[in-house]
Structures are given as structure tokens and as C-alpha cells.
């Protein structure tokens, strides 16, 4: 079984056989609003996904771009106020520590921030996703949305389609990893607080299992119904997933005191990845930092991530 098929045994089957390939087509998009802050243009978008859904998103880029720039899909975390969603990475609401979409736009990237299902301006219900659209997990629905968003981003006149990456924090970090497994158009990833081994996660969970990962309102219910919330029964784990992505350029922010993705399950993964990239002769494509903070993304580490992204997109389009 291929690794992506292993993932699909947990995410569920696509609602129809043609859906995944259809996500490569340029979607229909409506601009509902736009405004300028400083030299950054923000466009409010409605992206029609191949399953007939409408995905709210924000696009940001500098008003003085003179040539196609690298593009970044920037995925938001589980915002404390679910209504914030995509506005946090866009620097329009929430914690400025997670405004990486806006900060990248300031540096000359074209950034796209979609809402995750049930967040922001995306009030889709679980019933609409599971019964209405036929998905078996919100993770899979998000995967379809994110690939559709990537197709929109890659076909913008302002974007160099050969220089596209993805980054995210927490929920956004996990989904950055999932998307990268399925879409080779992504040339670099930056992941903040998005993973730990399932065993360590379960040990850290109040119920000592994977119930957090199997919640039907955000992740993959099959972890509960088919795999009993048991790490030992899972057909994949994050060390395997991230090794599968090598030698894709990968930046990791993994704080030592993260209370969501415990460091005891992160540290061995980082050591394994470091050895994996070294074996492939691509040590320069892997960079990891473990600041002594909690579930955060400190400014110094964000700056290092932006430098890493710029370097590995081999940018010559004037990115600062």
C-alpha cells in the first residue's frame, strides 16, 4: 500500500473518483472585498471547490510587485475564537505572533489564507460535510479545499507557479504536512507545533488515547470508529509521514514546552529526520528549532522560517 493510501485509510475515501484530479483545475473565484493597509493589498475571496462548496479565503500581496513572486499557502491554527480563522495569519485579528501570512506578504510573497471548515467565515456544518458532501473526515474535506486553493494561487499572474510553499501553526502545521504528502507543487514547507508521535500525544491526553485526533468537528472520526483511538492500531505515524516527505525542504518549529504536541514525541522525530536528510545528502534542506516556550511561534523563529523559505524557493523576484 502506498503511503498516501495509508493516510486515506484514516482520512476516508474521496466522495467520488474524479474529485481529487478536479482540484487541479483553476477554480471559479469571486472577490467580495478588497482594501489596502500600508503597501499590502488584501482581497476577500470566495473560492468554489470541486464538490460545489464555497471556501472563504484572503489573498495578500504588495501593491508594488513588478514581477511574479513566490506564493505561500498559509494555514491558520485552531484559533481560540473560531470566528477569527484565516484573519489571524493575515494579521487582521487574533495574536500577532501567528500573522505569518501578512509578514510574508510584507517580504514580497503572495500569500493565501483559507478558512478551515467551521472556522472564520466558513460556517459549514458537520452534517453538510459528512452527509451532504459525502466526506468521512473534515481533514479530507480540508485537503480538497487546500489543494483547490493551491490551484488558484499557482495560476495567479502575480505568482511564479514554480515557487510555491505552504506553512502553518498547530492545526495549520498538521494540514501543511498532509497537503505536502499529496501535492508535489509544494516546494518548501514550514511547520510550527503541528505534530508529535501518536503514542506521546495519547500519553498527554486526559483520556490517554487519540480522542483529540478523532473529533468529528475538526479531524478524523475513523481514528475512533476503525482504530479505537489506539496509537498501536494506527496505520501511520508522523515520523513515517515526515520521512516520506524528504528531501522536500522542511522547516520545523517545535517548542520544548508545547502542551498540545508533547516534545517527548517530537524530539525523536526530529533526530530521525535529521539523519534521514543527512543520508539523502540533503542536510541543508532540513532545519529545526526547539525554543523554550509553550505552544507558540516566536518572532526570532518566524524570521528564520522566512529566510529558509526564501532560500529554498531560490527566489530571484525581489523578495526582501
N, C-alpha and C positions, 0 to 999 in steps of 0.2 A: 504494500500500500504506500502511495506517495505521501510525503509529509503534509501537503495541503489537504489531502483526503483524510488524514488523521484529524486535522483541525475540523474538517466538516463533519466528522462523526460526533463532534461535541457542539458545533455551531448549528448543525442541521443541514438538510438538503435545500438547495435553491428552489423557490416556488415553481419555476418552470425551467426547462433545459436551455432556453435561449437567453435567459435573463443576464447571466454573467457576461457573455460576449456583447450584449447590447449596451452594457455600461461603458464600453469603449467608444461609443458614438458620441458626437458632440450634443449635449442636451439643450433643450429649449430653456432659455433663461430670461426672466423679467427683472429689470431694475426698478425697484419700488421707491427708492430714495437715494440721494447722494449728498454729501457735504464735505467740506474741506476744513481740516484743522492743521494750522501751520502749512507745511507743504505736502501733507498726506491727504489724498482723496479716499474717502470711504464710500463704497457703493453697497446698498442693501439689496440683496438678491433673493429671488425665488427660483430654484433650480428644479426642473421637472425630472424626476428619476424614472428609469425604465419600467417600474412597476406602477406608474401613474401617480405616485406620491409627489408632494411639493416640499423641497428641502430649503429652509431658510439659511442664508449664508451672508457673510460680509467679505468684501474684497477691498484690500488696501494697497496703495502704491503711491510713490512720489509723483507729484504733478510735473516735475521737470525731467522725467525719464526721456532719454533721447535714442535709446536702442532697446531691443528686447532684453529683459532682465531675468535672472533666475527666479523660479517660482517656488513657494513653500506652502504646503497644506499644513495648517496649524490647528490642532485638535485640542479642545478645552478639557479641563478636569471635571470631576463631579463638583460643581460649584455649590457652596453652602445654600445659597438661594438658587433653586433650579431655574428661575426666570432669567438669571444672568447669562448662562450658557456661553455662546460664542462671543458675547461682548467683552468677556474677560481677556482672552488673548488679543482682542482688538483694542484693548486699552480704554474701553468705553464704560466699564463698570467692574466691580469686584476688586481683587487685590492686584496692585501694580506689579507685584512680583511675578505674575503669570501673564503679563502683557507682551509675550514674545512675538506675537504676530505684528503688533504695532511697532515694536522695537526693530524687527527685521525689515519692515516697510521703511522705517526711517533710514535704514542702512542700504536701501536701494533694491530690496527684494519686492516681488509682487506676492502678497500673502492672501490666502483664502481661509476663512474660518467658518465652517458649517456648524449648525447646532446638532448635538446628539439627540436621538429620539427622546421625547419627554422633557427636554431642556429648552431654555430660551423661548424663542418664538415658534416652537415646534410642538404643539400640544397634541400630538398623535397619541392614541390610547393603546394599551396592551392588546385590547380586543381587535383594534384595527390592524395591528401588526401581525398578530397570531392568526386570528380567524379571518379577518378581512383580506390581508395580503398574502397569507399562507406561509409566513416565516416560522421557524422553530426557535429562534432566538433573536433578541434585539441586537446582539453582537453581529449576526449575519446581516440584518437589515442595515446596520450602520456601515458594514463593509461595502454593501451595494451603494449606499449613499456616498461614501468616501471615494470610491472608485469613479462614480459619476462626477463628483466634484473635481477629481483629478483630471478627468477628460475635459471638463470646462476650462480648468486652469491651463492645461497644456496647449489648448487651442486659442488662447488669447493672443492678440497681436503684441501685447506688452511683454509676453513671456517667451523665453528661449526654451522650447519644449525638451531640449536635450539636457537641461539643467534644472531638475525638479527634485525637491526633497520633501520630507514630512517630519514634523516634530509634535510632541505633546507631553503634558504632565499628567501623571496618575491615570485616570480613565483615558485621557488622550494619549498617554505613553503606551498603554496596553494596545490601544487600537492602531497606533503607529506601527507597532510590531506586527499585528495581524495583517494590516494592509500591505506592508512590505513583503510579506510572505506570498502574496497573491499578485502583486503588480510590479513588474520589473522596470516600469518607467521611473520609479523612485530610485534616485542615485545616491542619496545620503539620508540618514535618519538621526534624530536626536531624541532620546527617551529620558524623561525625568520621572522617577518614582512610579514606574509602570509594571513592575514585576517582582516576584520572588518565587522560590520553588513552592509548589503546591503543598508540600509537607510542612514547610515553615509557615506558610500562610495559615494552614489549618491549625497548627500548634498555637498560633497567635490569636485565633478566632475564639470568641466566647463559647461556642459550641464544639470547638476542637474539630471542625470539619470545613468543607469548602462552601458552606451555605452562602457566604458573601458572593462567591463567583456564580452561584446558580440562581440568584434572584431574577425573577422573570421581568422585572421592570427595568433592568439595565444590562444583564449579561446572558447567561446560557442555561436555561432550565434543564437541559439534558444532563448536566452535571449532577443534578438531583435525581431525576427520574430514571436515568440509564446507568449512572456511575455512582449513585448513592452518596454523593458528596465526599467520596473517599479518594484521597490522593493516590493510593496504591492501585486504584482501578482506572485512573485517567490514562488515555492513550497517548498523551503528550505532556511535556512539562517545559517550562521556559528555558532551561539550559539547552535543551534539544532544539527548541524553536529558534533561539538566537544563534546557535551554532549553524543551523540551517541557512541563516541569512548571510553568514560570512562568505566572501570577503566584502560585502556591502559596507561602505564607510558608516561606522556606528559610534555615536557619542552617547555616553551614559552619565546621568546624574543620579547617584544612589546614596542618599544621606544615611549616616550611621544610626540615627535615632528615628527613622521613619516608623510610625506606629500603624501604618496600613500595609506596607510591604516590608516585612521584617528583614533586617540586614543579615541575620544568620542564614537566610535563604538566598541572599543576594551575593554575599562575598564569594562563596564557592562558584557561583555562576560567572562572576567577573574573572576569577582565576582561570576557569575553563575557557572563557572567551579569549583571554589574553594569550593563552597557549595555542588556541585554535588559529588565531590570526598570525601568530609567530610561525606556526607550522606551514601556513599558506604563504609565508614570505610577505605578509601584508600588515605588519605590526603598526605601520603609520596610519592604517585605516580604522584603528580602534583606540578610543580614548575614554577613560572612565575616571570619575571623581566621586569621592565619598566625604562630603563636608560634614562637620559635626553639628548638624541641625536636624530638625524633625522633617515632616512631610513638606519640604519646601524646595525652592529653586533660586538660590541666592544670586545676586547680581553678578558677582565675580564668575560664577559657574555659567550663567547665561552668556556672558561675554565670551567665555572660552568656547561655548557651543556655537555661537555665531561665527567665530573665527574658524572653527572646524568645518562648519557647513560651507563657508565661503571657499576655503582651501580645497575641499573635495568636490565642489561643483566646478572647480578650475575656472573661476569666473574672470571674464575679461570685459564685462559690461558696465563697469564703473561702480560696483558695489563698494561701499565705504568699509 
